């Protein structure tokens, strides 16, 4: 043997490495056999034309190009942020569910909504009753409307206000057209 190789073999670190390698040799052999099985499996797949055609057809149905891969990479970069947002949404949903199951909180929210909606509903009811009354009077009136009646109406402040709105509306519409 060469003297430099002998010198190296006499070093304790190299001897320990050789002993360690020899101890682990059965595990390395198993791993190499496993790799060999994967390689043989890959060779069999590459040799099977039906499998290759089905994979080829599968990949052709998807438009995988450079832009698609870039988009996938961008999405992967954004996953931590998306994960945080989903966690926040989950927390919000958990909070809403806990509120929905708490009868006192639900009652408080219902009461608050009733207080807010009640005036609107009342105004709607009064408007509907006003419209119904107007409709009943208009349908029950049998007299024809005379020019003197219209002239009297023109003096009424409510009619004057409505006519001012009509005049302003016509003025604005003329300017826009």
C-alpha positions in Angstrom: 0.0 0.0 0.0 0.9 3.5 -0.5 2.4 5.2 2.6 0.1 8.2 2.5 -2.9 5.8 2.5 -1.4 3.9 5.4 -0.9 7.1 7.3 -4.5 8.1 6.8 -5.7 4.6 8.0 -3.7 5.1 11.2 -5.6 8.3 12.1 -8.2 7.6 14.8 -11.0 9.7 13.1 -10.7 7.7 9.9 -10.7 4.4 11.8 -13.8 5.5 13.7 -15.5 6.5 10.4 -14.7 3.1 8.8 -16.1 1.3 11.9 -19.2 3.4 11.8 -19.6 2.8 8.1 -19.3 -1.0 8.6 -21.8 -0.9 11.5 -24.3 1.0 9.3 -23.7 -1.1 6.2 -26.8 -3.3 6.6 -29.0 -0.2 6.9 -27.3 1.3 3.8 -27.9 -1.9 1.9 -31.6 -1.8 2.8 -31.8 1.8 1.7 -30.1 1.0 -1.6 -32.5 -1.9 -2.2 -35.4 0.5 -1.6 -33.9 3.0 -4.0 -33.5 0.1 -6.5 -37.2 -0.8 -6.1 -38.2 2.8 -6.8 -35.9 3.0 -9.9 -37.3 -0.3 -11.2 -40.9 1.0 -10.6 -40.0 4.1 -12.5 -38.6 2.1 -15.4 -41.7 0.0 -15.5 -43.9 3.0 -15.6 -41.8 4.5 -18.4 -42.0 1.3 -20.3 -45.9 1.0 -20.0 -47.3 3.0 -23.0 -50.8 3.1 -21.7 -49.8 4.7 -18.5 -47.6 7.2 -20.3 -50.5 8.0 -22.7 -52.9 8.5 -19.8 -50.4 10.8 -18.0 -49.8 12.7 -21.2 -53.5 13.2 -21.7 -54.0 14.3 -18.1 -51.2 16.9 -18.4 -52.6 18.1 -21.7 -56.0 18.8 -20.2 -54.4 21.3 -17.8 -52.8 24.4 -19.2 -49.6 24.2 -17.2 -47.1 26.7 -18.5 -44.6 29.2 -17.0 -47.4 31.6 -16.0 -49.2 28.9 -14.2 -46.1 27.8 -12.3 -45.4 31.4 -11.4 -48.9 31.8 -10.1 -48.6 28.7 -8.0 -45.3 30.0 -6.5 -46.9 33.3 -5.7 -49.8 31.5 -4.1 -47.4 29.4 -2.0 -45.6 32.6 -0.9 -49.0 34.1 0.2 -50.1 31.0 2.1 -48.9 32.2 5.5 -50.9 35.4 5.1 -53.9 33.5 3.9 -53.6 31.1 6.8 -53.6 34.1 9.3 -56.7 35.5 7.5 -58.5 32.1 7.7 -57.6 31.9 11.4 -59.1 35.4 12.0 -62.3 34.4 10.1 -62.5 31.2 12.2 -62.2 33.4 15.4 -64.9 35.7 14.1 -67.2 32.8 13.3 -66.5 31.2 16.7 -67.4 34.6 18.3 -70.6 34.9 16.3 -71.6 31.3 17.1 -71.0 32.0 20.8 -73.2 35.1 20.6 -75.9 33.1 18.8 -76.0 30.5 21.6 -76.0 33.2 24.3 -79.7 34.0 24.9 -79.0 37.3 26.8 -76.8 38.7 24.0 -79.3 37.6 21.3 -82.1 39.2 23.2 -80.1 42.4 23.6 -79.3 42.5 19.8 -83.0 41.8 19.0 -84.1 44.7 21.3 -81.6 47.1 19.8 -82.8 46.2 16.3 -86.4 46.6 17.3 -85.6 50.1 18.6 -83.9 51.0 15.4 -86.5 49.5 13.0 -89.6 50.5 15.0 -89.7 54.2 13.9 -89.1 53.1 10.2 -92.0 50.6 10.4 -94.2 53.2 12.0 -93.4 55.8 9.3 -94.1 53.1 6.7 -97.5 52.3 8.3 -98.5 56.0 8.5 -97.5 56.5 4.8 -99.5 53.5 3.8 -102.6 54.7 5.7 -102.2 58.2 4.1 -102.0 56.6 0.7 -105.0 54.4 1.4 -107.0 57.4 2.6 -106.0 59.4 -0.6 -107.0 56.5 -2.8 -110.4 56.1 -1.1 -111.2 59.8 -1.4 -110.0 59.9 -5.1 -112.2 56.8 -5.9 -115.2 58.1 -4.0 -115.2 61.6 -5.6 -117.9 61.8 -8.2 -117.8 65.5 -9.0 -115.8 66.6 -12.0 -112.9 69.0 -11.3 -113.6 72.5 -12.5 -111.2 75.2 -13.5 -112.2 77.4 -10.6 -111.3 74.5 -8.2 -107.9 74.2 -9.7 -107.4 78.0 -9.4 -108.3 77.8 -5.7 -105.8 75.0 -5.3 -103.0 77.1 -6.8 -103.4 79.5 -3.8 -102.8 76.6 -1.3 -99.3 76.7 0.2 -98.9 72.9 -0.1 -99.7 73.0 -3.8 -97.3 75.9 -4.3 -94.5 73.9 -2.6 -95.2 70.9 -4.9 -95.3 73.1 -8.0 -91.9 74.7 -7.0 -90.4 71.1 -6.8 -91.9 70.3 -10.2 -90.5 73.6 -11.7 -87.1 72.9 -10.2 -87.1 69.4 -11.5 -88.0 70.5 -15.0 -85.3 73.2 -14.9 -82.6 70.7 -13.8 -83.7 68.2 -16.5 -83.6 71.0 -19.2 -80.0 71.9 -18.2 -78.9 68.3 -18.4 -80.3 67.6 -21.8 
